[in-house]
Amino acid sequence: MAGKFSLEFVQSVKVALNPWYRGCSGAREFFARMHSAAVTNSNPSTKLEMKILTEQAPATIDVVFEDGSKLSLKGQNANVRDLIAVVRRKQQAVSMKVKK
């Protein structure tokens, strides 16, 4: 799992944001990276969803893994690299559980 990011062990990713709300650029960039061809090809069965909010609300990111565990992140004022690092750590933990 070292190197480029993948969607291995990820069932779904849902990003909810208001694109005009300040501080959502990290969440927006996170979704863009998840939606890139290289990443989506790593697990084509992963469901990717973006919900556009109309209310002034902070961005959220919800990830569901193959073992059923969930990860909810606050995407407001977050750096995309930090968001990816958190998901990667959870992926590693899930991979250890799934591969047993």
C-alpha positions as MATLAB code, in Angstrom:
seq = 'MAGKFSLEFVQSVKVALNPWYRGCSGAREFFARMHSAAVTNSNPSTKLEMKILTEQAPATIDVVFEDGSKLSLKGQNANVRDLIAVVRRKQQAVSMKVKK';
ca = [
       0.000    0.000    0.000;
       3.060    2.243   -0.025;
       3.436    4.764   -2.814;
       0.442    6.080   -4.681;
      -2.964    6.149   -3.063;
      -5.446    3.409   -3.916;
      -8.986    2.462   -3.007;
      -7.973   -1.017   -1.915;
     -10.212   -2.212    0.963;
     -12.561    0.795    0.461;
     -16.267    0.182   -0.218;
     -17.430    3.774   -0.509;
     -16.376    7.394   -0.192;
     -18.927   10.169    0.321;
     -17.908   13.814    0.380;
     -20.483   16.443    1.355;
     -19.616   20.097    0.838;
     -20.853   23.510   -0.164;
     -18.384   24.637   -2.851;
     -18.932   28.296   -1.921;
     -18.294   27.748    1.782;
     -14.859   28.868    2.931;
     -12.304   26.214    3.726;
     -13.686   23.305    1.692;
     -10.851   23.163   -0.859;
      -9.144   20.216    0.903;
     -12.311   18.125    0.778;
     -12.924   19.124   -2.840;
      -9.342   18.162   -3.802;
      -9.666   14.897   -1.841;
     -12.700   13.931   -3.941;
     -10.934   14.939   -7.161;
      -7.995   12.686   -6.299;
     -10.295    9.787   -5.386;
     -12.010   10.237   -8.744;
      -8.809   10.150  -10.814;
      -8.437    7.239  -13.233;
      -5.379    5.800  -11.476;
      -7.160    5.675   -8.117;
     -10.551    4.446   -9.345;
      -8.849    1.681  -11.365;
      -7.328    0.370   -8.112;
     -10.824   -0.705   -6.981;
     -13.535   -0.102   -9.608;
     -16.264   -1.397   -7.265;
     -15.761    1.483   -4.806;
     -18.753    3.798   -4.770;
     -17.740    7.472   -4.990;
     -20.350   10.096   -4.174;
     -20.295   13.852   -3.782;
     -23.209   15.601   -2.155;
     -23.437   19.319   -2.864;
     -24.789   21.143    0.159;
     -26.885   24.275   -0.245;
     -26.623   25.339    3.378;
     -23.529   26.944    4.879;
     -22.047   23.868    6.525;
     -18.550   22.453    6.981;
     -17.367   19.760    4.578;
     -17.484   16.114    5.687;
     -15.910   12.952    4.319;
     -17.292    9.497    5.129;
     -15.379    6.360    4.146;
     -16.681    2.798    4.541;
     -14.190   -0.065    4.401;
     -14.603   -3.679    3.306;
     -14.667   -4.928    6.894;
     -17.650   -2.652    7.629;
     -15.679   -0.115    9.640;
     -16.295    3.570    9.003;
     -14.178    6.684    9.083;
     -15.722   10.156    9.307;
     -13.518   13.167    8.704;
     -14.113   16.863    8.993;
     -12.978   18.264    5.674;
     -13.203   21.894    6.714;
      -9.861   23.715    6.490;
      -8.132   20.346    6.051;
      -5.067   19.707    3.944;
      -5.651   17.044    1.275;
      -2.401   15.275    2.177;
      -3.497   15.017    5.805;
      -6.887   13.618    4.777;
      -5.259   10.990    2.556;
      -2.790   10.067    5.325;
      -5.637    9.396    7.776;
      -7.458    7.203    5.233;
      -4.222    5.330    4.451;
      -3.632    4.547    8.135;
      -7.147    3.132    8.422;
      -6.651    1.170    5.182;
      -3.536   -0.427    6.623;
      -5.402   -1.462    9.762;
      -8.253   -2.912    7.686;
      -5.826   -4.762    5.396;
      -4.259   -6.492    8.401;
      -7.714   -7.573    9.606;
      -8.987   -8.679    6.176;
      -5.840  -10.600    5.199;
      -5.903  -12.761    8.362;
];
